[in-house]
Amino acid sequence: MSDSPIAVVDFETTGMGPQQGARATEIAVVLVQDGRIIDRYQSLMYTGVPIPPFIVSLTGISNAMLKDAPPAEQVMREVAEFTRGMPLVAHNAAFDRGFWQAEMARADVAPDPAHEFACTVLLSRRLYDDAPSRKLSNLADWLGLERDGRAHRAMSDADVTAQLLIRLQRDIARRFADELGERVPDHALLCRLQRAAKHQLARCVAAA
């Protein structure tokens, strides 16, 4: 039986959080279903907030690149339609959730009840004890995931996170085969696992 699509989200921004006045500069969304990537969305987005030089150096996104980008409000309305009814995943989801909520509110988009975030950082902490770190690039290297493009660009990071999500689902299914049977580790289970203590993971899966 096919599982429902999950939308993997990544933002590039002008700073650490919307509470400090930072805004999004780029968003990418990668849709995952049945263990494979089925669709993608990416756009730069203009807000009028200048990008600090160290962020330009980190991401490669310059202020000049954003001059002809579509307004952030337009981009977020397109993203809301692209992800309608889908649960969300991000690497270090607290960061992306903050910008998602702030930019959707600025675009006057009503919250979608389906848009709950699961976090691949939290999940990797519970599943991969031997990982050298939880940084996306390090996890990708450790797991042998492929990167197309530079780190700290939204589509490249979203694509790697989508691969990580697929790997996590497969590893959960393999590790807890007795508890899951033929069931696919869906988004609801991922959200429960990311909050569970490591010694309670099997019990959490069995109760799902």
C-alpha positions in Angstrom: 0.0 0.0 0.0 1.3 3.4 -0.9 2.2 5.8 1.9 1.3 9.5 1.6 3.8 12.1 0.4 6.1 13.8 2.9 7.5 17.3 2.0 11.1 17.8 2.9 11.8 21.6 3.4 15.0 23.6 3.5 15.4 27.4 3.8 18.4 29.7 3.2 18.1 32.9 5.2 19.7 36.2 6.1 20.3 35.2 9.7 19.5 32.8 12.5 15.9 33.4 13.2 12.8 35.6 12.3 12.7 36.8 15.9 16.0 38.7 15.2 14.6 40.2 12.0 16.0 37.5 9.6 14.1 36.6 6.5 14.2 33.8 4.0 16.2 34.1 0.8 15.6 30.7 -0.8 13.3 27.7 -0.2 13.4 24.2 -1.6 10.8 21.4 -1.1 11.4 17.8 -2.1 8.5 15.4 -2.0 9.1 11.8 -0.9 6.7 8.9 -1.3 7.2 5.1 -1.2 11.0 5.5 -0.5 11.7 7.7 -3.5 11.7 11.4 -4.6 8.7 12.2 -6.7 8.8 16.0 -7.2 10.7 19.2 -6.3 10.1 22.9 -5.9 12.8 25.6 -5.5 12.8 29.4 -5.6 14.8 32.4 -4.5 12.6 34.9 -2.7 12.9 38.7 -2.4 12.1 40.4 0.9 14.1 43.6 0.7 16.3 42.5 3.7 20.0 42.7 2.8 22.1 39.5 3.2 25.2 40.0 5.5 28.5 39.3 3.8 29.3 36.2 5.8 25.9 34.7 4.8 26.7 35.5 1.1 30.0 33.7 1.6 28.3 30.7 3.2 25.5 30.2 0.8 26.7 31.9 -2.4 23.4 33.8 -2.6 24.1 37.5 -3.2 21.9 40.5 -2.9 22.2 41.0 -6.6 20.7 37.5 -7.2 17.6 38.4 -5.2 16.8 41.6 -7.1 14.8 39.8 -9.8 13.5 37.0 -7.5 9.8 36.7 -6.9 8.3 38.3 -3.8 8.5 36.1 -0.7 4.7 36.2 -0.3 4.2 34.8 -3.8 6.7 32.1 -3.2 5.2 31.0 0.0 1.7 30.9 -1.5 3.1 28.6 -4.2 4.8 26.4 -1.6 1.6 26.2 0.5 -0.2 24.9 -2.5 2.6 22.5 -3.5 2.6 21.0 0.1 -1.1 21.2 0.8 -2.2 18.4 3.1 1.4 17.0 3.5 3.4 16.5 6.7 6.8 18.2 6.7 10.4 17.1 7.5 13.6 19.2 7.9 17.1 18.8 9.2 17.2 20.8 12.4 13.5 21.4 12.1 13.2 24.1 14.8 15.2 26.4 12.5 13.1 25.8 9.4 9.8 25.7 11.3 10.4 29.2 12.6 10.9 30.6 9.1 8.1 28.5 7.7 5.6 29.9 10.2 6.9 33.5 9.9 7.0 33.6 6.1 3.6 31.9 5.8 2.1 34.4 8.2 3.6 37.3 6.2 2.1 35.8 3.1 -1.3 35.7 4.9 -1.5 31.9 4.4 -3.7 30.1 6.9 -1.9 27.3 8.8 -2.4 23.9 7.3 -3.1 21.3 10.1 -1.0 18.7 8.2 2.1 20.9 8.3 3.7 19.2 11.4 7.5 19.0 11.3 9.6 15.8 11.9 13.3 16.4 12.4 16.1 14.3 10.9 18.6 15.6 13.4 16.5 14.2 16.3 15.8 11.0 14.4 19.5 10.5 13.6 20.4 10.9 17.3 18.1 8.1 18.2 19.0 5.7 15.3 22.7 6.4 14.6 24.8 6.1 17.7 28.0 5.7 15.7 27.5 8.8 13.5 30.5 11.3 13.9 28.1 14.2 14.1 24.5 15.3 13.3 25.6 17.9 10.8 23.9 17.2 7.4 27.1 17.1 5.3 28.8 14.7 7.9 25.8 12.4 8.0 25.6 12.4 4.2 29.3 11.4 4.0 28.9 8.8 6.8 25.9 7.2 5.1 27.1 7.5 1.6 24.4 9.8 0.4 24.9 11.7 -2.8 25.0 15.5 -3.1 24.2 17.4 -6.3 25.3 21.0 -5.8 26.9 23.0 -3.0 26.0 22.8 0.7 23.9 25.7 2.1 21.9 26.0 -1.1 18.3 25.0 -0.5 17.7 22.4 -3.2 21.0 20.7 -2.5 20.4 20.5 1.2 16.7 19.5 0.8 17.7 16.7 -1.6 20.3 15.3 0.8 17.7 15.6 3.7 15.2 13.7 1.5 17.8 10.9 1.0 18.4 10.9 4.7 14.7 10.6 5.4 14.4 7.6 3.0 17.4 6.0 4.7 16.0 6.6 8.1 12.6 5.0 7.1 14.4 2.0 5.7 16.6 1.6 8.7 13.7 1.9 11.1 11.8 -0.7 9.1 14.8 -3.1 9.2 15.6 -2.5 12.9 12.0 -2.9 14.1 10.8 -5.5 11.6 9.2 -7.6 14.3 7.2 -4.7 15.7 6.3 -3.1 12.3 5.6 -6.1 10.2 4.8 -4.8 6.7 4.0 -1.3 7.9 6.0 1.6 6.5 7.4 4.0 9.1 5.1 6.9 8.4 5.4 10.5 9.5 3.3 10.1 12.6 5.7 7.3 13.8 8.7 9.5 13.0 7.3 12.3 15.2 6.8 9.8 18.1 10.3 8.3 17.7 12.0 11.7 17.7 10.6 12.4 21.1 11.2 8.9 22.6 14.1 7.9 24.8 16.5 5.5 23.0 15.6 2.6 25.3 11.9 3.1 24.6 12.1 3.0 20.7 10.9 -0.6 20.3 8.0 0.0 22.7 7.2 3.2 20.8 7.1 1.4 17.5 5.1 -1.5 18.8 2.5 0.9 20.2 2.1 2.8 16.9 
